[in-house]
Amino acid sequence: MNVSSDPTVQPVPASVVEQVDAADVTLSNPKRAVISLGSNLGNRLETLQGAVDALEDTPGLRVKAVSPVYETEPWGVDPASQPSYFNAVVLIKTTLPPDSLLERGHAIEEAFERVRDERWGPRTIDVDILAYQDVVSDDPRLTLPHPRAHERAFVLAPWHDVDPEAQVPGHGAVAALLSEIGREGVTPRADLELRLPE
């Protein structure tokens, strides 16, 4: 993408950043959303970073925070049958409605050649919307909040890191949910780091 032709990615002077949140300079009335990223094929860290950068390159979307990286065992399968996952959570502000955000997530997955051969199969990248504001919706195409977010430590642990006060709409505080299910099988990787886009 040609950065110079996109008005949403012009550098903001430091003096402006100090006075107002950068998101509100480029976005009108943005909504908060939480995105989960996971990868267990190829260069997992590079793929996660690529997904973060692709989110930031989306018009009408700003990446506000990126969690630490966690290494986790694959969900729902024999751990020895596929590589471990790298997982992270991204906080964003966006003017996109939830269905457009979902389409963007799928486009990012396709850009990284995500294969949907089998349920819980290995994947290059998984982009899931965990929550969008406080919206609760049982639309089968996009259930909000994510129907299993509240019971998965690999989602709750990084989410808690970037937003300790976070709530899963309809399920309660992320901190309480995490302490209930524990962190077994979810290992922080302090040696790995995702960068916030410049």
Disulfide bonds with the S-S distance in Angstrom:
none
